[in-house]
Amino acid sequence: MKFSAVFIKVPEGYIGFVEELPGANTQGETLEEAKANLQEAIIMTLEANRVLAEESIAEMQEEVIRESVVVQI
């Protein structure tokens, strides 16, 4: 996967977010810290989205098909 990270300089350091992944955002005193924190935020956001999806699927009465998909941009 490849995402677009955006970092903005603010008085306290840097804020960062991922354009394609709402909820993946962070901050850091330095750009390096913000980048490292954003890596963690991406992982945590993807994991949280997976858990939410699994909970929704568990409640469904319909047949569910799960498969991997690769997207190349």
N, CA, C and O atoms as a DFTB+ gen file, in Angstrom:
292 C
 N C O
     1  1       0.835      -1.174       0.000
     2  2       0.000       0.000       0.000
     3  2       0.881       1.238       0.000
     4  3       1.976       1.254       0.560
     5  1       0.379       2.240      -0.628
     6  2       1.097       3.509      -0.674
     7  2       0.091       4.612      -0.384
     8  3      -0.957       4.690      -1.024
     9  1       0.414       5.466       0.585
    10  2      -0.479       6.549       0.990
    11  2       0.195       7.897       0.788
    12  3       1.416       7.984       0.651
    13  1      -0.615       8.941       0.773
    14  2      -0.105      10.311       0.688
    15  2      -0.125      10.923       2.083
    16  3      -1.190      11.205       2.630
    17  1       1.061      11.127       2.654
    18  2       1.171      11.743       3.972
    19  2       1.349      13.247       3.800
    20  3       2.086      13.706       2.928
    21  1       0.660      13.999       4.648
    22  2       0.753      15.460       4.630
    23  2       1.233      15.907       6.003
    24  3       0.684      15.490       7.023
    25  1       2.254      16.751       6.029
    26  2       2.787      17.280       7.284
    27  2       2.726      18.798       7.231
    28  3       3.088      19.418       6.231
    29  1       2.261      19.381       8.327
    30  2       2.105      20.835       8.411
    31  2       2.875      21.326       9.627
    32  3       2.703      20.815      10.734
    33  1       3.728      22.328       9.407
    34  2       4.499      22.928      10.493
    35  2       3.589      23.832      11.298
    36  3       2.921      24.706      10.745
    37  1       3.561      23.619      12.619
    38  2       2.798      24.454      13.547
    39  2       3.747      24.876      14.671
    40  3       4.826      24.298      14.807
    41  1       3.370      25.863      15.472
    42  2       4.276      26.321      16.536
    43  2       4.768      25.205      17.469
    44  3       5.893      25.261      17.965
    45  1       3.921      24.190      17.706
    46  2       4.288      23.108      18.620
    47  2       5.141      22.029      17.955
    48  3       5.657      21.151      18.648
    49  1       5.301      22.070      16.646
    50  2       6.051      21.038      15.921
    51  2       5.402      20.769      14.570
    52  3       5.347      21.652      13.714
    53  1       4.913      19.553      14.382
    54  2       4.288      19.162      13.114
    55  2       3.027      18.350      13.384
    56  3       2.969      17.568      14.333
    57  1       2.030      18.544      12.545
    58  2       0.882      17.657      12.519
    59  2       0.945      16.908      11.196
    60  3       1.467      17.419      10.205
    61  1       0.414      15.705      11.190
    62  2       0.450      14.908       9.974
    63  2      -0.819      14.102       9.830
    64  3      -1.450      13.724      10.817
    65  1      -1.188      13.842       8.583
    66  2      -2.349      13.004       8.319
    67  2      -2.187      12.331       6.967
    68  3      -1.326      12.699       6.168
    69  1      -3.027      11.341       6.730
    70  2      -3.023      10.614       5.472
    71  2      -4.265      11.003       4.697
    72  3      -5.382      10.857       5.192
    73  1      -4.074      11.501       3.476
    74  2      -5.200      11.967       2.665
    75  2      -6.230      10.871       2.409
    76  3      -7.432      11.133       2.449
    77  1      -5.776       9.660       2.148
    78  2      -6.672       8.590       1.748
    79  2      -7.269       7.794       2.908
    80  3      -8.084       6.899       2.686
    81  1      -6.877       8.105       4.125
    82  2      -7.289       7.292       5.263
    83  2      -7.781       8.167       6.416
    84  3      -7.016       8.483       7.328
    85  1      -9.048       8.554       6.375
    86  2      -9.587       9.383       7.455
    87  2      -9.350       8.717       8.813
    88  3      -9.541       7.511       8.969
    89  1      -8.939       9.510       9.769
    90  2      -8.660       9.001      11.107
    91  2      -7.196       8.747      11.364
    92  3      -6.780       8.637      12.517
    93  1      -6.406       8.652      10.311
    94  2      -4.963       8.448      10.480
    95  2      -4.305       9.817      10.539
    96  3      -3.945      10.393       9.513
    97  1      -4.154      10.324      11.742
    98  2      -3.524      11.625      11.931
    99  2      -2.742      11.617      13.234
   100  3      -3.000      10.804      14.122
   101  1      -1.784      12.529      13.339
   102  2      -0.911      12.539      14.504
   103  2      -0.191      13.875      14.617
   104  3      -0.479      14.821      13.883
   105  1       0.740      13.931      15.541
   106  2       1.580      15.114      15.707
   107  2       2.927      14.695      16.265
   108  3       3.100      13.560      16.710
   109  1       3.869      15.606      16.241
   110  2       5.189      15.347      16.806
   111  2       5.950      16.647      16.958
   112  3       5.685      17.615      16.245
   113  1       6.893      16.672      17.884
   114  2       7.699      17.874      18.084
   115  2       8.637      18.109      16.905
   116  3       8.959      19.251      16.578
   117  1       9.074      17.018      16.268
   118  2       9.944      17.121      15.092
   119  2       9.257      16.423      13.916
   120  3       8.321      15.648      14.111
   121  1       9.721      16.696      12.708
   122  2       9.164      16.039      11.527
   123  2       9.400      14.525      11.612
   124  3       8.521      13.739      11.258
   125  1      10.565      14.124      12.071
   126  2      10.875      12.704      12.193
   127  2       9.924      12.016      13.168
   128  3       9.451      10.910      12.906
   129  1       9.647      12.672      14.287
   130  2       8.721      12.114      15.270
   131  2       7.315      12.030      14.687
   132  3       6.625      11.029      14.880
   133  1       6.891      13.059      13.985
   134  2       5.561      13.048      13.368
   135  2       5.450      11.922      12.336
   136  3       4.412      11.267      12.246
   137  1       6.505      11.694      11.563
   138  2       6.494      10.611      10.569
   139  2       6.384       9.246      11.248
   140  3       5.609       8.393      10.816
   141  1       7.153       9.047      12.301
   142  2       7.092       7.771      13.026
   143  2       5.717       7.569      13.651
   144  3       5.155       6.475      13.600
   145  1       5.184       8.634      14.241
   146  2       3.857       8.552      14.853
   147  2       2.784       8.271      13.807
   148  3       1.808       7.575      14.087
   149  1       2.961       8.811      12.602
   150  2       1.969       8.588      11.549
   151  2       1.982       7.132      11.094
   152  3       0.934       6.577      10.763
   153  1       3.151       6.515      11.076
   154  2       3.226       5.083      10.748
   155  2       2.354       4.287      11.724
   156  3       1.582       3.421      11.314
   157  1       2.482       4.587      13.001
   158  2       1.681       3.908      14.025
   159  2       0.201       4.218      13.856
   160  3      -0.639       3.331      14.006
   161  1      -0.124       5.468      13.547
   162  2      -1.522       5.859      13.368
   163  2      -2.156       5.117      12.190
   164  3      -3.323       4.732      12.261
   165  1      -1.406       4.916      11.119
   166  2      -1.916       4.181       9.957
   167  2      -2.247       2.747      10.366
   168  3      -3.327       2.243      10.058
   169  1      -1.323       2.101      11.052
   170  2      -1.539       0.718      11.480
   171  2      -2.745       0.629      12.404
   172  3      -3.591      -0.250      12.236
   173  1      -2.831       1.523      13.373
   174  2      -3.940       1.510      14.324
   175  2      -5.276       1.771      13.630
   176  3      -6.278       1.144      13.973
   177  1      -5.306       2.681      12.663
   178  2      -6.539       2.987      11.945
   179  2      -6.994       1.796      11.113
   180  3      -8.178       1.461      11.105
   181  1      -6.060       1.154      10.413
   182  2      -6.418      -0.026       9.611
   183  2      -6.925      -1.158      10.502
   184  3      -7.902      -1.827      10.164
   185  1      -6.264      -1.372      11.635
   186  2      -6.705      -2.413      12.559
   187  2      -8.091      -2.105      13.117
   188  3      -8.933      -2.999      13.201
   189  1      -8.338      -0.861      13.498
   190  2      -9.647      -0.473      14.032
   191  2     -10.738      -0.642      12.980
   192  3     -11.832      -1.111      13.291
   193  1     -10.446      -0.262      11.735
   194  2     -11.424      -0.424      10.660
   195  2     -11.742      -1.894      10.429
   196  3     -12.892      -2.251      10.175
   197  1     -10.717      -2.752      10.517
   198  2     -10.941      -4.194      10.339
   199  2     -11.854      -4.727      11.445
   200  3     -12.783      -5.485      11.164
   201  1     -11.603      -4.345      12.687
   202  2     -12.434      -4.803      13.803
   203  2     -13.875      -4.343      13.617
   204  3     -14.803      -5.128      13.808
   205  1     -14.071      -3.085      13.250
   206  2     -15.432      -2.580      13.026
   207  2     -16.134      -3.342      11.915
   208  3     -17.316      -3.665      12.030
   209  1     -15.410      -3.631      10.841
   210  2     -15.995      -4.381       9.728
   211  2     -16.349      -5.799      10.165
   212  3     -17.418      -6.304       9.819
   213  1     -15.469      -6.443      10.918
   214  2     -15.742      -7.805      11.388
   215  2     -16.960      -7.841      12.301
   216  3     -17.751      -8.782      12.240
   217  1     -17.117      -6.829      13.144
   218  2     -18.291      -6.763      14.015
   219  2     -19.562      -6.600      13.206
   220  3     -20.576      -7.229      13.509
   221  1     -19.518      -5.762      12.177
   222  2     -20.687      -5.558      11.315
   223  2     -21.035      -6.830      10.556
   224  3     -22.207      -7.185      10.433
   225  1     -20.015      -7.516      10.047
   226  2     -20.231      -8.751       9.292
   227  2     -20.835      -9.826      10.189
   228  3     -21.704     -10.578       9.748
   229  1     -20.390      -9.909      11.431
   230  2     -20.879     -10.927      12.357
   231  2     -22.374     -10.782      12.610
   232  3     -23.047     -11.763      12.927
   233  1     -22.892      -9.582      12.475
   234  2     -24.311      -9.324      12.720
   235  2     -25.190      -9.620      11.500
   236  3     -26.415      -9.650      11.618
   237  1     -24.589      -9.836      10.348
   238  2     -25.343     -10.024       9.111
   239  2     -25.887     -11.443       9.006
   240  3     -25.257     -12.405       9.444
   241  1     -27.055     -11.545       8.423
   242  2     -27.677     -12.838       8.165
   243  2     -27.374     -13.323       6.748
   244  3     -27.557     -14.501       6.438
   245  1     -26.912     -12.413       5.892
   246  2     -26.655     -12.738       4.499
   247  2     -25.327     -13.478       4.345
   248  3     -24.481     -13.474       5.239
   249  1     -25.171     -14.117       3.175
   250  2     -23.910     -14.765       2.845
   251  2     -22.850     -13.682       2.647
   252  3     -23.102     -12.675       1.985
   253  1     -21.685     -13.888       3.214
   254  2     -20.597     -12.925       3.127
   255  2     -19.416     -13.589       2.431
   256  3     -19.012     -14.696       2.788
   257  1     -18.870     -12.903       1.439
   258  2     -17.685     -13.387       0.732
   259  2     -16.544     -12.445       1.062
   260  3     -16.654     -11.231       0.890
   261  1     -15.442     -13.018       1.540
   262  2     -14.272     -12.211       1.887
   263  2     -13.109     -12.671       1.010
   264  3     -12.820     -13.864       0.914
   265  1     -12.448     -11.701       0.372
   266  2     -11.279     -12.024      -0.435
   267  2     -10.318     -10.843      -0.438
   268  3     -10.713      -9.712      -0.154
   269  1      -9.070     -11.107      -0.757
   270  2      -8.054     -10.047      -0.847
   271  2      -8.203      -9.304      -2.160
   272  3      -8.641      -9.863      -3.165
   273  1      -7.836      -8.048      -2.131
   274  2      -7.837      -7.241      -3.344
   275  2      -6.571      -6.374      -3.337
   276  3      -6.201      -5.813      -2.306
   277  1      -5.928      -6.273      -4.470
   278  2      -4.735      -5.454      -4.612
   279  2      -5.088      -4.306      -5.543
   280  3      -5.625      -4.518      -6.630
   281  1      -4.784      -3.095      -5.110
   282  2      -5.074      -1.924      -5.916
   283  2      -3.748      -1.258      -6.278
   284  3      -2.936      -0.949      -5.406
   285  1      -3.546      -1.046      -7.554
   286  2      -2.340      -0.362      -7.993
   287  2      -2.740       0.959      -8.635
   288  3      -3.597       1.006      -9.517
   289  1      -2.113       2.008      -8.182
   290  2      -2.432       3.349      -8.707
   291  2      -1.312       3.810      -9.592
   292  3      -1.371       4.911     -10.140
